[in-house]
Amino acid sequence: MKVAVFSTKTYDRQFLEAANSPIQHELVFFEPLLNRDTAILAAGFPCICVFVHDQVDAATLEILAAGGTHLIALRCAGFNNVDLATAAKLGITVVRVPAYSPYGVAEHAVGLILSLNRKIHRAYNRVREGNFSLNGLLGFNLNERTVGIIGTGKIGLILGQIMKGFGCHLLAYDVYHNPELEELGGKYVELSEIFANSDIISLHCPLMPETHHLINSEAIAQMKPGMMIINTSRGALIDTQAVIEGLKSGQIGYLGVDVYEQESELFFEDLSGEIIQDDVFQHLTTFPNVLITGHQAFFTAEALRNIADTTFANIADVEQGRSCANEIRHQQ
Ligand code: NAD
């Protein structure tokens, strides 16, 4: 099949071409993001392949459908950037890669926890400048601390397994209870209990209207003073302005994020020579107890291989008329 790949980086091309070599789809790589201005590039392609920042809204979908596209292969798990209702109306099938690196993402969340707690990001710079003072680098033992996990699907469960290994107590909140988390000793409680009792809260639920700004000023007011928030899920789970207020008052002691509400303007690009106009983001970077990575939690070799293999398996299912387990259907 002719596939237009949007938002292509060198690493995407490398892994997609390797996985495609026995299959021989006709892949055409485009660097730009997909949006209503670039959708015209897909004219004549029955399939397009997109990632987290591509804007698959109603206007974009209309242009894609007019150009003959009938399949959208997301090379990511989250699909909050796709207007599923319009896709269904236009007869466009949407498939995704539901789990490409649950270990990678959970391990990155743990990396943020350890770095923030033991101030490894600060120690790295100090030692390079010949500053071996320990002042300001005091951490705490993870053993016996309470970790609140919001969203206990694939990634949340693995985070629970790892943190259990550190000797942490696990509190959990999810609309469904995961028996594997309970077998680990995790206890499902209401969100208010997670907020009140956790030393570390890690977010692993999807972004949906119900979870938008889940961490807002009311939630932060209920938290233990000096606690840590980790977000490797989606930026808009957090009200960034409220978190900045929490950091300024000391209510939040540490913030580790791999995702940011307005990240599509910033992440995945080298902007080191430019003036960043996002004042909220710039403000966040000034706190010594904030660690930000640019949506790299998924970024392992295993994940990129998985993404490429699953994407082509999804395309083959649809092309050959089989039902695809990874199809996302619009829920009325
Ligand atoms: P998953 O579907 O296995 O788990 C998500 C869990 O969230 C499920 O158990 C679900 O019941 C729960 N949930 C749904 N609604 C909820 C609500 N209102 N409150 C609390 N929990 C709720 O997904 P996963 O593979 O564990 O991924 C979790 C999230 O991680 C994804 O939604 C995605 O946004 C994010 N992610 C980020 C990266 C990255 O690189 N930073 C990579 C992959 C996934």
Residues whose N, C-alpha, C, O or C-beta is under 5 A from the ligand:
A	BS01	NAD	A77 G78 P98 V105 I150 G151 T152 G153 K154 I155 G156 Y173 D174 V175 Y176 H204 C205 P206 L207 E210 T211 T232 S233 R234 D258 H295 Q296 A297 F298
